[in-house]
């Protein structure tokens, strides 16, 4: 803002009566107007840069997160399915790719031992004191073969303990046993259940406190009351591709490449067939989505880094991201891929044009899937290599504020500069106020002197008028 000499003179008028406060404010503002305008323009430019860099960084992070969510649904890898769902549930372990077909025949499911205790009147009945020792191994009503690789479990039973106390003591050991008190029509019984698998059977030995007998009633081993052994433990038995297998659990991870089983029932007759679906349509869809997302980010970058009009034209973080995107198609994202397997996005049909935009060639993806479907599917996992990890690393690196070559580093730098300009503007405002106050004080003194002079002139003029009237 500028004030001409004539406008100041006009406001001064003649003598007192001038708005000295308003005049001082205008003069002080004019003194600092140039510097205030320059700093304001710089501040607005920095705010635009912060907003642009933040928007691009957010778009990249959102893209990586959405891609990770899509891959975690598991529809981009060949998923197994089974012709008889009552026999087993099938799935693929993370990072494992399956192909081909398998036959499955289940002849026995894994089971756990269930042992009941003698009948008591109610759960609050005391059972005596001493120790109960559980030994684990292959158990039935007539024999016990201990698993010597597993240590026995010993539980101290204090005097006055009830059936419920014994159940709590067993459960508190977290040793793969589950105990509870069953209230039946005949009375209360302790029930102890083991884990699945033939070696997880168990017997119970008791050593009584002579002064508090009765604990031996809870002991059991083969040759004892056979009715207390409700169920024996067993391993699962099945044939995969005609080869006999056993498992202590009905959940079997990684039984074959890309295949995990959860056995549900037996089918001793016709085997069930396990096969893998084709992810081709889903892969084509996600590649189109990736291309679209990359184009949105590339478009933002082109506008922001335009040499003539872009607020990030000289920004190191934006330039570094532009270079990374330009090299994305040819970057090796599967460094440990077997010879002949795809390792770059360009092999999946992604290409970058001269203007920095991306295109997708579905025919190229189809050809890659025909040659090596497992190799293509391996690129679409959440592992340390592949499409997602490449985009995720790019997003993460641009979120590191301590890196001056990242978007986050640029944002931190601009925010620091913006804070300095804010401080400079505050300092100028303080200086402007001091100048205005000084001017108001000086103008007030001048106004007082002008008013006094005008009063003297008025007196002299009145005397002259009196003298002139007397002469007449």
PyMOL commands that set and color helices and strands:
alter all, ss='L'
color gray80, all
select helices_A, chain A and resi 5-12+20-72+163-172+198-200+215-218+226-228+280-304+316-326+346-348+362-378+387-397+407-471
alter helices_A, ss='H'
color red, helices_A
select strands_A, chain A and resi 80-82+88-91+101-108+112-116+130-139+144-146+153-157+178-183+188-196+201-208+229-231+236-240+243-247+251-256+259-263+272-276+350-352+358-360
alter strands_A, ss='S'
color yellow, strands_A
deselect
rebuild
show_as cartoon
